[in-house]
Amino acid sequence: MTPRERFRAALLFGTPDKVPFSPGGPRESTLAMWRQQGLPEGVDYYDTLLDILGIEREDSGPQIRLGVSFQMIPKFEEKVLEHKDGHYIVRDWMGAITEISDEYDYTYIRQAKDFVTRKWHKFPVENREDWEEMKTRFDPNASGRFPEDFDSRCKALRDRDYVVEFSFSGPFWQLREWLGFENLCMMMIEDPEFVREMIDFWQEFVSQTMAPILKNVEVDCVRFSEDMAYKEHSMISPGMVRQFLFPSYQRWASEIIESGCPMFDMDSDGYIGELIPIWIEAGIHCCDPIEVAAGNDIVEFRRLFGKEMAYRGGIDKRAIAKGGKVMEEEVLRVVPPLLEEGGFIPGCDHGVPPDISWPDFIEYARLLAKLTGWL
């Protein structure tokens, strides 16, 4: 099978020759630790991992990217407003006033380079005037939103053997960027019509921006990010999800499936058990990363929801960090039962943290490679 065929078969409950090997990816602090533990400097960790495990690389040649941006155009000018007491206070490219330790530079604020704690002081939309200005930054036809060679990229992507996905923010995520989490939740109660207006705008922007992609390329998966749950509970009630977010999910799912793309994927941290039934009803087919520490049990989810939902991730990072028998028991608890039924690409249940050592990561990856058919 080609990587594209294998990806589809794995997540669509087919019969892949083997399941995609996706143990999880490190961030900067993890890589720095691994360099001290035996990963050579200047080499790609994944290529090195494959060499150590004896897995032959699958070479699809140069991969073409869609190159379409769902971000604001133009962005705000990034500017350090203050530097004192070991912290930067920055106006970031989304227009928020944000604080971060000067252990990092301000680019860490909006990029998942590492596990970084940030503090938000002010958000870009506080009133109707702010909102009207913000809307001008989300024109689907803005210069730079699509690459100049978009048509030729689409033609080249019609005959490929590798997976093509694209992603955007969901309405909860995007409004949180504009308003802030607490402000958004309060506004859902105090001014629900304004919230609906912003969601309707975002829904239409996403639909119009992805329409040329869906028309010209049969992508394999469309992903969107919400991060709408804490440990044990979602950030807003299932009722509010239905009231405010469900219509956007349903519309996008319909447009995506009608285009020939078989999969709509939800990325949300936190406990998602009370949200999965709503996502299924809306037309979402897959979710990740299924954080175990938040209370998620992917084996129980499969029992409850059957083949109506596929998953990516689901292996407890804390067990991987402990290594040895604890790691092995966790992998064997999760992976064989779900692989037997399909609809699962196993991996670490979020970014790989630095307390997972390089030797332990290798042994975890070796076991995962055996279970998924690569060894």
matplotlib code that plots the C-alpha trace (Angstrom):
import matplotlib.pyplot as plt

x = [0.0, 1.0, 1.2, -2.0, -3.9, -2.6, -3.7, -7.2, -7.6, -6.3, -8.7, -11.7, -11.9, -10.4, -7.7, -4.3, -1.2, 0.2, -0.9, 0.9, 3.8, 3.3, 4.8, 4.7, 6.9, 9.2, 9.4, 12.6, 13.2, 12.7, 15.1, 17.7, 17.3, 17.6, 20.8, 22.3, 21.0, 22.4, 20.6, 23.5, 23.6, 22.4, 20.4, 16.6, 15.2, 12.7, 15.2, 17.5, 14.7, 13.9, 17.6, 17.8, 14.6, 15.6, 12.5, 13.0, 11.9, 9.1, 10.2, 7.4, 9.8, 9.2, 5.8, 3.8, 1.9, -1.3, 0.1, -3.3, -3.5, -6.5, -4.7, -5.4, -4.0, -2.4, -1.1, -0.5, 3.1, 4.8, 6.3, 8.0, 6.2, 8.1, 11.0, 11.4, 11.6, 12.5, 9.5, 8.6, 5.2, 4.5, 1.8, 1.7, 0.8, -2.9, -3.2, -3.2, -1.0, 0.8, 3.5, 6.2, 9.4, 12.5, 13.9, 12.2, 11.9, 8.5, 8.1, 7.3, 4.0, 2.2, 4.2, 4.2, 8.0, 8.0, 5.9, 5.7, 3.5, 2.0, -0.2, -2.7, -3.3, -5.6, -7.4, -7.9, -11.7, -13.3, -16.2, -18.0, -15.4, -12.6, -14.8, -15.3, -11.6, -10.8, -13.2, -11.1, -8.2, -10.1, -10.9, -11.0, -9.6, -6.8, -3.5, -1.3, -4.0, -3.5, 0.0, 0.4, 1.0, -2.1, -3.6, -0.4, -0.1, -3.6, -2.9, 0.2, -1.6, -4.2, -1.8, 0.0, 0.8, 1.1, -1.4, -2.6, -4.4, -5.1, -6.3, -7.9, -9.3, -12.8, -15.2, -14.5, -10.8, -11.0, -13.4, -11.2, -8.3, -10.3, -12.0, -10.2, -11.6, -13.3, -14.7, -16.0, -17.8, -19.4, -20.5, -22.1, -24.5, -24.7, -24.6, -25.3, -26.3, -22.9, -21.2, -23.4, -22.5, -18.8, -19.3, -21.3, -18.6, -15.9, -18.0, -18.4, -14.7, -13.6, -16.1, -15.1, -11.4, -11.5, -13.9, -11.2, -9.1, -12.0, -13.0, -9.5, -7.9, -9.3, -7.6, -7.4, -8.4, -9.4, -8.5, -9.7, -8.6, -10.8, -9.0, -12.3, -11.9, -10.1, -9.4, -12.6, -15.0, -15.4, -14.9, -18.5, -21.5, -22.6, -25.8, -23.7, -21.7, -25.0, -26.3, -23.2, -20.8, -22.8, -24.1, -20.5, -19.3, -22.3, -21.9, -18.2, -18.6, -21.1, -19.0, -15.9, -17.6, -19.4, -16.0, -14.8, -12.6, -13.5, -12.5, -13.2, -10.9, -11.3, -8.2, -9.0, -7.1, -8.8, -11.6, -13.8, -16.1, -19.2, -18.4, -17.8, -21.6, -22.1, -19.2, -20.4, -23.8, -22.2, -20.3, -16.9, -15.1, -11.9, -10.4, -7.1, -4.9, -7.1, -5.1, -5.2, -4.3, -7.5, -9.6, -10.0, -10.1, -9.9, -10.7, -13.9, -14.7, -14.5, -16.9, -19.3, -19.2, -18.1, -17.0, -18.7, -15.4, -11.8, -8.8, -5.2, -3.0, -4.3, -1.2, -0.4, 2.7, 3.2, 3.5, 5.9, 8.1, 8.2, 9.4, 9.8, 6.8, 4.6, 5.1, 4.5, 1.3, -0.1, 0.7, -0.7, -3.8, -4.6, -3.2, -4.1, -7.8, -8.4, -6.2, -8.2, -11.3, -9.5, -10.1, -7.0, -3.5, -1.8, 0.7, 1.7, -1.4, 0.2, 3.6, 6.4, 7.6, 11.3, 10.7, 10.4, 14.1, 15.5, 16.2, 12.7, 11.2, 13.1, 11.8, 8.3, 8.6, 10.0, 6.9, 4.6, 6.3, 5.9, 2.2, 1.5, 3.3, 6.5, 8.8]
y = [0.0, 3.6, 5.9, 7.5, 4.2, 3.0, 6.2, 6.0, 2.3, 2.7, 5.5, 4.4, 0.9, -0.8, -3.4, -1.7, -3.8, -2.1, 0.9, 4.2, 4.5, 7.7, 7.5, 11.2, 14.2, 16.1, 19.8, 21.8, 20.9, 17.3, 17.3, 19.1, 16.4, 13.7, 15.2, 14.6, 11.0, 9.7, 11.4, 12.8, 16.5, 17.7, 14.7, 14.3, 12.3, 10.4, 9.3, 8.3, 6.4, 4.5, 3.6, 2.3, 0.2, -1.1, 0.3, 1.2, 4.7, 5.1, 7.7, 9.5, 12.1, 15.8, 16.5, 19.5, 21.5, 23.4, 26.6, 28.2, 30.4, 30.6, 33.2, 36.9, 39.0, 41.4, 40.3, 42.7, 43.9, 41.9, 44.2, 43.9, 46.4, 45.8, 43.7, 43.4, 41.0, 38.1, 38.5, 40.0, 41.7, 41.5, 42.5, 39.4, 38.9, 38.2, 41.6, 40.3, 41.6, 38.6, 37.8, 35.2, 34.3, 35.8, 32.3, 32.3, 34.9, 36.3, 33.9, 31.1, 32.9, 31.7, 28.7, 25.2, 25.1, 24.0, 23.5, 27.2, 29.0, 32.3, 34.9, 37.0, 40.6, 42.0, 40.7, 42.5, 42.5, 44.4, 46.1, 46.5, 48.9, 46.4, 43.7, 45.7, 46.2, 42.6, 41.4, 43.3, 40.9, 37.8, 38.4, 35.0, 36.7, 38.7, 38.8, 36.1, 33.8, 31.4, 30.9, 32.3, 28.8, 27.4, 26.0, 24.1, 22.8, 21.4, 19.7, 18.1, 16.9, 15.0, 12.1, 11.4, 8.6, 10.6, 12.1, 15.7, 17.4, 21.0, 22.6, 25.7, 26.9, 25.9, 28.7, 28.2, 28.4, 31.4, 33.5, 32.8, 34.3, 37.4, 37.8, 35.7, 32.6, 34.3, 37.1, 34.6, 32.5, 35.6, 36.9, 33.6, 34.4, 38.2, 38.9, 35.6, 37.4, 39.0, 35.6, 34.1, 37.0, 36.3, 32.6, 33.1, 35.3, 32.7, 29.9, 31.7, 32.7, 29.1, 27.8, 30.3, 29.8, 26.0, 25.9, 26.2, 23.5, 21.1, 21.8, 21.2, 18.6, 15.4, 15.8, 12.9, 14.7, 18.1, 18.9, 21.7, 22.7, 23.6, 22.8, 23.1, 20.9, 20.8, 17.8, 15.8, 18.3, 20.4, 24.2, 24.9, 22.7, 20.2, 22.3, 25.4, 23.4, 22.6, 26.1, 27.9, 25.5, 22.6, 24.5, 25.3, 21.8, 20.4, 22.8, 22.2, 18.4, 18.4, 20.5, 18.4, 15.0, 16.2, 17.1, 13.5, 14.0, 11.0, 12.5, 15.5, 15.5, 17.3, 18.2, 19.0, 18.6, 17.8, 15.4, 14.9, 12.1, 14.3, 16.0, 12.9, 12.2, 15.7, 15.5, 12.3, 13.8, 16.8, 14.6, 14.5, 11.2, 11.3, 13.0, 13.4, 13.4, 11.7, 12.8, 10.1, 12.4, 14.4, 11.3, 10.0, 6.2, 5.4, 1.8, 2.8, 5.3, 2.5, 0.4, 3.4, 4.8, 1.9, 2.6, 6.0, 7.6, 7.0, 8.1, 9.3, 9.2, 7.8, 6.4, 7.9, 10.0, 9.5, 5.7, 6.2, 8.3, 5.6, 3.1, -0.6, -2.7, 0.4, 1.6, -1.9, -2.4, 0.9, 0.3, -3.2, -1.9, 0.5, -0.6, -4.2, -3.9, -0.8, -2.0, -5.2, -3.1, -0.4, 3.3, 4.0, 5.4, 5.0, 7.5, 9.6, 11.5, 14.9, 16.4, 14.2, 15.9, 16.0, 13.5, 10.8, 9.8, 9.0, 5.3, 4.9, 6.6, 4.1, 1.1, 2.5, 3.1, -0.4, -2.0, 0.3, -0.6, -4.4, -4.0, -1.8, -4.2, -2.5, -5.0]
z = [0.0, -0.5, 2.6, 1.4, 1.0, 4.3, 6.1, 4.7, 5.4, 9.0, 9.9, 7.8, 9.4, 6.4, 6.3, 5.9, 5.2, 8.4, 10.4, 10.0, 12.4, 14.3, 17.8, 18.5, 18.1, 20.5, 21.2, 21.7, 25.3, 24.6, 21.7, 23.9, 26.5, 23.9, 22.6, 26.1, 26.1, 22.9, 19.9, 17.8, 17.1, 13.7, 12.8, 12.4, 15.4, 13.2, 10.6, 13.4, 15.1, 11.9, 11.5, 15.0, 14.6, 11.2, 9.5, 5.8, 4.8, 2.4, -0.2, -2.0, -3.3, -2.8, -1.3, -2.5, 0.1, -0.5, 0.9, 1.8, 4.9, 7.2, 9.4, 9.5, 6.6, 7.5, 10.9, 13.6, 14.0, 16.7, 19.3, 22.7, 24.9, 28.1, 29.4, 33.2, 36.0, 33.7, 31.4, 28.1, 27.5, 23.8, 21.4, 19.3, 15.6, 16.6, 18.4, 21.9, 24.8, 26.1, 28.7, 28.5, 30.4, 28.8, 28.9, 25.5, 22.8, 21.9, 18.8, 21.3, 22.2, 19.1, 18.0, 19.6, 19.8, 23.4, 26.5, 27.4, 30.0, 28.8, 30.3, 28.4, 29.5, 26.7, 23.6, 20.3, 20.2, 23.1, 21.4, 18.1, 16.7, 17.3, 15.7, 12.5, 12.2, 12.9, 10.1, 7.5, 8.3, 7.2, 3.6, 1.8, -1.3, 0.4, -1.5, -0.1, 1.2, -1.7, -3.3, -6.8, -8.2, -6.4, -9.7, -10.6, -7.1, -7.3, -10.6, -9.3, -6.2, -8.1, -8.7, -5.5, -3.1, 0.1, 2.5, 2.1, 5.0, 5.8, 9.0, 10.5, 13.9, 15.0, 16.1, 19.9, 19.3, 17.0, 19.2, 22.2, 20.2, 19.5, 22.9, 25.5, 27.2, 30.1, 28.0, 25.4, 28.1, 29.7, 26.3, 25.4, 28.4, 28.2, 24.5, 22.6, 19.4, 19.2, 19.7, 16.9, 14.6, 15.1, 14.7, 11.5, 10.1, 10.9, 9.5, 6.2, 6.1, 6.5, 4.0, 1.4, 2.0, 1.8, -1.2, -3.9, -2.1, -1.9, -5.5, -7.0, -4.7, -3.1, 0.2, 2.6, 5.8, 7.0, 10.6, 12.9, 16.4, 19.3, 22.6, 24.3, 27.4, 30.8, 32.9, 33.4, 31.8, 28.7, 28.9, 28.0, 28.4, 25.8, 25.5, 24.7, 22.1, 20.4, 20.6, 19.3, 17.6, 16.2, 13.1, 11.9, 12.5, 10.5, 7.6, 7.3, 7.6, 4.8, 2.5, 3.2, 2.6, -0.5, -2.0, -1.8, 1.3, 3.6, 6.9, 9.2, 12.3, 15.6, 17.6, 21.2, 24.4, 27.7, 28.6, 25.5, 26.5, 26.8, 23.5, 21.3, 20.8, 19.6, 17.2, 15.8, 15.2, 13.5, 11.0, 12.6, 12.0, 14.0, 17.0, 18.8, 20.9, 23.5, 26.7, 29.3, 32.2, 31.4, 32.1, 28.6, 28.1, 24.5, 25.0, 26.8, 24.1, 21.5, 23.6, 23.9, 20.4, 18.3, 14.8, 14.7, 15.7, 14.8, 16.9, 16.7, 19.8, 23.0, 24.7, 28.1, 28.0, 31.7, 31.2, 28.3, 30.7, 33.3, 30.7, 31.1, 32.3, 33.0, 29.4, 28.0, 29.9, 28.8, 25.1, 25.3, 27.1, 24.3, 21.0, 20.3, 21.2, 18.9, 16.1, 15.9, 15.0, 13.1, 13.0, 15.0, 14.5, 17.9, 19.3, 22.3, 23.6, 22.9, 22.2, 23.6, 26.9, 28.0, 30.9, 28.2, 27.7, 24.4, 25.3, 26.7, 23.6, 21.4, 23.3, 23.3, 19.5, 19.0, 20.7, 18.7, 15.5, 16.2, 17.0, 13.9, 11.5, 10.8, 12.6]

ax = plt.figure().add_subplot(projection="3d")
ax.plot(x, y, z, "-o")
ax.set_aspect("equal")
plt.show()
